[in-house]
Amino acid sequence: MGIDRLRVLGAHVAARRYQSRGMSRERLGRRQQKLWRDFAPVIARTPALAHLTGKPLEDFPIVRPEEIRRDFEGWNTLGLSKLATEAAAAGAEAGGSGEAVAGVSAGFSTGTSGARGVFLASAGERADYLGQALARLLPWDGLLRRRRRIALCLRADSALYRDVGNAGPFEFRFFGLGTPVPELQQELAAFEPHVFVAPSHVLAALARAGTQVRSLERVFYGAEPMGALEREWIGTQIGVRPDPIYQATEGFLGAACAQGTLHLNEDTLIIERQPVAGTDRFRPTVTDLRRTTQPMVRVLLDDLLQARAGPCPCGSPLASVQPVEGRVGDLWRWGDAVIAPREVEAAVSGAVGADVDWRAYGGSRQVTVEIDRAMADRAIEAVRALLLERMIDLPVTAAARGPMAGFKRRRVTFVDA
C-alpha cells in the first residue's frame, strides 16, 4: 500500500502550526469546532452513531472501549466484521499487507489499557497519522534534513508503521518485544537510529546492559508508565532522556515536546476530563476528529492523567499533562484514603534506587512488594512510611520478584481481594 506524501506533508505542517508558540487556545478551539462540523458525514456512516448525526458533541453518549470492541461492526464505516478485521491484523503480524479491504489496513494494539484491540486505518488516515507523528517526534525541519532512521520496538508490526519508510527521507526498522537484549543492542548499533520508540521495560533493560547508541537524538517510551527517577536514570545510562508518547487503540493522543513535556494532541482531538474522586487526576474522554473508518467519539479511557502545573516553556497551546502513571484501577484506595501510582513509584525507587526492578501490589488487607531480597527492607520501610502519611495501618510484606506477565510491565497495581 502506497502513502500520499503530499497528505503527509500537509498533516505535518498543520501539526507544527497548532503546536507552535504563536497559536492560541481560542484558535485551537475554533479548529476543533470546524473539524466536528465537518465530521457529520462520518457520523452518518457509523451504524452505532448515525441517529445522532448533526447533534452537538455533548448529546453523544460516553462509551467505554470494551463496548466498541463488542460492537465492532457498529463502530466502523465500512461494514467490516470483527472476524475479518482480526484475520487481516493477524496477517500483518505475520508480515503480510494487513489489508482488510483495498487501501485499508488492520492491526492490533494494546496501548496503555492492556486489553487487545483491533484498529483500522485507511491510506488517508495513515498519511495523517504519519504527518502528525513525525511532527511530534522529529525536529521542526525533520522532513527536510538528511535521511532519518527511526526504530520501533513494539509487540507487533503493522502497515501503519511500515509506511514511515515511504513517507519521506526516512528509514524504518521494527524490532519485536521478544528480541533478546544482546541482539537488540547489536541491531541498534548497526542501524544507528536517530529516533527510538520502545516500552519502558525495554529501555530499562537496555540501560542495565550499558547500551549506548551515539546516533540517538530522541528516545520515546509508551504503553507503560515510567517514574521520574527511572526516567532520569535511563537518560543518564543511554545518553538521551526518554520522553513520553501517548498512544492507544483509540488514537494518537499525545507526545512530548522538545522540553520533555507531554502535550495532548488537541489539534485533532477533543479531550474531555472526568475527575477521579479523591485525587487531582482525571480520565480522558476522547473524540478523534480525523478518524473516518473507525470513528472514536466520546470514548472514556481508564488512563490516569494529571494536569501539569503551569504552562510549558515551549509555549505550545496544547494542554500539557504529567506522563500517564497507570490506570484508574491502579490507585491504592482505602475508603477516602488514596495513594496514586506516581507516589508509590517515587517512594520505592527513591529508597532502593532507580535501577532496581520491583512491583508493588496494594490490597484491602496488605501491601506486597516484589523485589530482590537484598533491597526488601528498604522497600518495605518506604511503603510503610507512605501508608502512615495517609493514616493507613496495613502489613507490608516482601516477595520474590517473578517474571513479567505478558507484554506489559505493571509496577503499581491494586488487588481488591
C-alpha positions in Angstrom: 0.0 0.0 0.0 1.4 3.4 -1.0 1.3 6.5 1.0 0.3 10.0 -0.1 3.4 12.1 0.6 1.6 15.4 0.0 -1.0 14.5 2.6 1.8 13.5 5.0 3.3 16.9 4.4 0.0 18.7 4.9 -0.6 16.9 8.2 2.9 17.6 9.3 2.6 21.3 8.6 -0.8 21.5 10.4 0.5 19.7 13.4 3.5 22.1 13.6 1.3 25.1 13.2 -1.1 24.2 16.0 1.6 23.3 18.5 3.6 26.5 17.8 4.2 29.2 20.3 2.2 31.7 18.3 -1.0 29.6 18.4 -3.8 30.5 20.9 -6.3 28.3 22.8 -9.1 30.3 21.1 -7.9 29.5 17.6 -7.4 25.9 18.6 -11.0 25.7 19.8 -12.3 27.1 16.5 -10.4 24.5 14.7 -11.9 21.7 16.8 -15.4 23.2 16.2 -14.9 23.2 12.4 -13.5 19.7 12.4 -16.5 18.5 14.4 -18.9 20.1 11.9 -17.1 18.5 9.0 -17.3 15.2 10.8 -21.1 14.8 10.4 -20.9 12.7 7.2 -18.7 10.2 9.1 -21.2 10.0 11.9 -23.9 9.3 9.4 -22.0 6.3 8.1 -21.4 4.9 11.5 -24.2 2.5 12.5 -23.9 3.0 16.2 -24.0 6.8 15.9 -26.0 7.5 12.7 -29.1 8.5 14.6 -27.2 11.4 16.3 -26.0 13.0 13.0 -26.0 16.8 13.3 -26.2 16.8 17.1 -23.7 18.6 19.3 -21.0 16.5 20.8 -22.4 16.7 24.3 -25.5 14.9 23.1 -23.5 11.8 22.3 -23.3 9.0 24.9 -20.0 8.4 26.7 -18.8 4.9 25.8 -16.1 2.6 27.0 -13.5 0.9 24.8 -14.9 -2.6 25.7 -18.3 -1.5 24.3 -16.7 -0.6 21.0 -14.8 -3.9 20.9 -18.0 -5.8 21.5 -19.9 -3.9 18.7 -17.1 -3.6 16.2 -19.5 -3.8 13.3 -21.4 -0.8 14.7 -18.3 1.3 15.1 -16.8 1.1 11.6 -18.0 2.9 8.5 -17.0 0.1 6.0 -19.4 -2.7 7.2 -16.4 -4.9 8.1 -16.8 -7.7 10.6 -14.6 -8.1 13.6 -13.6 -11.6 12.5 -12.4 -10.5 9.0 -10.5 -7.5 10.5 -8.8 -9.6 13.1 -7.7 -12.0 10.3 -6.2 -9.1 8.4 -4.4 -7.8 11.5 -3.0 -11.3 12.2 -1.7 -11.3 8.6 0.1 -8.0 9.3 1.8 -9.5 12.3 2.9 -12.4 10.1 4.5 -10.0 7.7 1.6 -9.6 5.3 -0.1 -6.5 4.0 -2.7 -6.4 6.7 -5.3 -5.2 4.2 -8.9 -5.6 5.4 -10.2 -4.1 2.2 -8.4 -2.3 -0.6 -6.4 0.6 0.9 -7.5 -0.1 4.4 -5.0 -1.8 6.8 -5.8 -3.5 10.1 -3.6 -4.1 13.1 -3.6 -5.0 16.8 -2.9 -2.5 19.6 -2.9 -2.7 23.4 -2.0 0.9 24.2 -1.9 1.5 27.9 -5.0 -0.4 28.8 -3.6 -3.9 28.3 -6.7 -5.1 26.5 -6.0 -6.2 22.9 -7.9 -4.1 20.4 -8.0 -4.1 16.6 -7.8 -0.9 14.6 -8.5 0.1 11.0 -6.7 2.8 9.1 -7.3 4.0 5.5 -4.5 5.3 3.3 -5.5 8.9 4.1 -5.7 8.2 7.9 -2.2 6.6 7.8 -0.9 9.7 6.0 -2.5 12.0 8.5 -1.1 9.9 11.4 2.4 9.8 10.0 2.5 13.5 9.3 1.3 14.3 12.8 3.6 11.7 14.4 6.7 12.9 12.5 5.9 16.5 13.5 5.9 15.4 17.2 8.9 13.1 17.1 11.3 14.9 14.8 12.9 18.4 14.9 10.9 21.1 13.1 12.9 20.6 9.9 12.7 16.8 10.1 11.1 16.3 6.7 13.8 18.4 5.0 17.0 17.1 6.6 19.2 14.2 5.6 17.7 10.7 5.8 16.4 10.0 9.3 16.4 6.5 10.8 13.5 5.6 13.1 13.4 2.4 15.2 10.4 1.0 16.9 10.3 -1.8 19.5 6.7 -3.0 19.8 4.6 -6.0 20.3 3.6 -6.3 16.6 4.4 -4.7 13.3 1.7 -3.2 11.0 1.4 -1.3 7.7 0.8 1.8 9.8 4.4 1.8 10.9 5.9 0.3 7.7 4.5 3.4 5.9 7.1 5.5 7.6 9.8 4.4 5.1 7.6 5.6 2.2 6.6 8.9 3.7 9.8 10.9 3.0 13.6 10.7 3.7 13.2 8.0 6.4 14.4 4.6 7.0 12.4 2.5 9.4 13.3 -0.6 11.4 10.9 -2.7 13.5 12.1 -4.8 16.5 9.8 -7.3 18.3 9.3 -7.1 22.0 10.7 -10.6 22.3 14.1 -9.6 20.9 16.8 -10.6 23.5 18.7 -7.5 24.8 22.1 -8.5 23.4 20.6 -9.0 20.0 18.7 -5.7 20.3 21.9 -3.9 21.3 23.7 -5.2 18.2 20.8 -4.4 15.9 20.5 -0.8 17.2 24.3 -0.3 16.9 24.2 -1.5 13.3 21.1 0.5 12.3 22.2 3.7 14.1 18.7 5.2 14.6 18.1 8.9 15.3 14.7 8.2 16.9 13.9 5.1 19.0 10.5 4.3 20.5 10.1 1.4 23.0 8.2 0.4 26.1 9.6 1.4 29.5 10.8 -2.0 30.4 12.8 -2.4 27.2 14.6 0.9 27.8 15.3 -0.1 31.4 16.8 -3.4 30.2 19.0 -1.6 27.7 20.1 0.8 30.3 21.1 -2.0 32.7 23.1 -3.6 29.9 25.0 -0.4 29.4 23.6 0.4 25.9 24.9 3.5 24.2 23.8 4.4 20.7 25.6 7.5 19.7 23.3 8.4 16.8 20.2 8.8 19.0 18.7 12.2 19.1 15.4 11.4 20.8 14.0 8.4 22.7 10.3 7.9 23.4 8.6 5.5 25.8 5.0 4.4 25.7 2.4 1.7 26.6 3.8 1.5 30.2 4.4 4.2 32.9 7.9 5.3 33.7 8.7 7.1 37.0 10.6 10.4 37.2 13.6 8.8 38.9 13.8 5.9 36.4 13.4 8.3 33.5 16.4 10.3 34.8 18.5 7.2 35.3 17.7 5.7 31.9 18.6 9.0 30.3 21.9 9.1 32.1 22.7 5.5 31.1 21.8 5.6 27.4 22.7 9.2 26.9 19.3 10.6 25.8 16.4 11.5 28.0 13.4 9.2 27.3 10.2 11.3 26.7 6.6 10.1 26.8 4.4 9.3 23.9 0.7 8.5 24.4 -1.0 6.2 22.0 -3.8 3.7 22.3 -6.2 1.8 20.1 -8.4 4.9 20.4 -5.9 7.1 18.7 -2.6 9.0 18.8 -3.3 11.0 22.0 -0.2 12.9 22.8 3.6 13.3 22.6 6.4 15.2 24.4 7.7 18.4 23.1 11.4 19.2 23.0 11.2 20.2 26.7 10.1 16.6 27.5 6.5 17.7 28.5 3.6 15.5 27.3 1.1 17.5 25.3 -2.3 16.2 24.3 -3.0 16.3 20.5 -5.9 18.7 20.8 -5.4 19.9 17.2 -7.1 16.6 16.1 -8.8 15.5 19.3 -11.4 16.8 21.7 -10.4 15.5 25.2 -13.0 16.0 28.0 -11.8 15.4 31.5 -13.6 13.2 34.0 -12.3 13.8 37.6 -11.2 10.9 39.6 -12.7 11.0 43.1 -10.2 11.7 46.0 -7.4 12.8 43.6 -6.4 15.7 41.4 -6.3 13.2 38.5 -8.7 12.8 35.6 -9.7 10.2 33.0 -9.8 11.4 29.4 -12.9 11.1 27.2 -11.6 11.1 23.7 -13.1 12.2 20.4 -10.9 11.8 17.4 -11.8 14.3 14.7 -9.9 12.7 11.9 -10.6 9.0 12.0 -13.2 8.1 9.4 -13.0 4.3 9.1 -13.3 3.5 12.8 -14.7 6.7 14.5 -13.9 7.3 18.1 -16.5 9.6 19.7 -16.6 10.3 23.5 -14.6 7.2 24.4 -13.8 7.1 28.1 -10.4 5.6 28.8 -9.1 4.1 32.0 -5.8 6.0 31.9 -4.9 8.1 34.9 -3.8 11.6 33.9 -2.8 14.7 35.9 -2.7 18.2 34.6 0.7 19.8 34.7 1.1 22.8 37.0 1.8 26.0 34.9 2.4 26.4 31.2 5.1 24.5 29.4 8.2 26.6 28.5 7.8 25.5 24.9 4.8 27.8 24.6 2.5 25.3 22.9 -1.2 26.0 23.4 -1.8 22.2 23.5 -2.7 21.1 27.1 0.2 19.7 29.0 -0.1 16.8 31.4 2.1 14.6 33.5 3.1 11.3 31.8 0.4 8.6 32.1 1.0 7.0 35.5 -1.2 3.9 35.1 -4.9 3.1 35.1 -7.6 4.2 37.4 -7.7 0.7 38.9 -4.1 1.0 39.9 -4.9 3.6 42.5 -4.4 2.4 46.1 -7.7 3.2 47.7 -8.9 2.5 51.2 -12.2 4.5 51.8 -11.3 8.1 51.5 -7.5 7.5 51.6 -6.0 7.3 48.1 -2.4 6.8 47.0 -1.5 7.4 43.4 0.9 5.1 41.4 3.3 8.0 41.0 3.6 8.4 44.7 4.4 4.7 45.2 6.9 4.9 42.3 8.7 7.8 43.9 8.8 6.2 47.4 10.1 2.8 46.3 12.5 3.9 43.6 13.8 6.7 45.9 14.5 4.1 48.6 16.1 1.3 46.5 17.5 3.1 43.5 16.0 3.8 40.1 17.9 0.9 38.5 16.2 -1.7 40.7 13.3 -3.7 39.2 10.3 -4.2 41.5 6.5 -4.4 41.6 4.1 -3.3 44.4 0.6 -4.6 44.9 -1.8 -2.7 47.2 -4.7 -4.6 48.6 -7.6 -4.4 51.1 -5.7 -6.5 53.7 -2.0 -5.9 53.0 0.6 -4.5 50.6 3.2 -6.7 48.9 6.4 -5.6 47.2 8.1 -8.0 44.8 11.8 -7.2 44.8 15.2 -8.8 45.2 15.8 -9.9 48.8 18.8 -7.5 49.3 16.5 -4.5 48.8 13.4 -5.8 50.5 13.8 -4.0 53.9 14.3 -0.6 52.2 11.3 -1.1 50.0 9.1 -2.2 52.9 10.1 0.8 55.1 9.4 3.2 52.2 5.9 1.8 51.6 5.2 1.8 55.4 6.1 5.4 55.6 3.8 6.2 52.6 0.9 4.4 54.2 1.4 6.1 57.6 1.3 9.5 55.9 -2.3 8.6 55.0 -3.0 7.1 58.4 -3.3 3.6 56.9 -2.2 0.7 59.1 -1.7 -2.4 57.0 1.0 -5.1 56.9 3.7 -4.6 54.3 5.5 -7.8 53.1 8.1 -8.6 50.5 8.1 -11.4 48.0 10.5 -12.7 45.3 10.1 -10.9 42.0 8.5 -13.1 39.4 8.7 -12.8 35.6 6.7 -10.0 33.9 3.2 -11.2 33.0 2.5 -10.7 29.3 4.0 -7.9 27.2 3.4 -5.0 29.6 5.1 -4.1 32.8 2.8 -3.0 35.6 4.8 -1.8 38.6 2.0 -0.5 40.8 -1.4 -2.2 40.9 -4.3 -2.7 43.4 -5.7 -6.2 44.0 -9.0 -6.0 45.8 -9.0 -9.4 47.4 
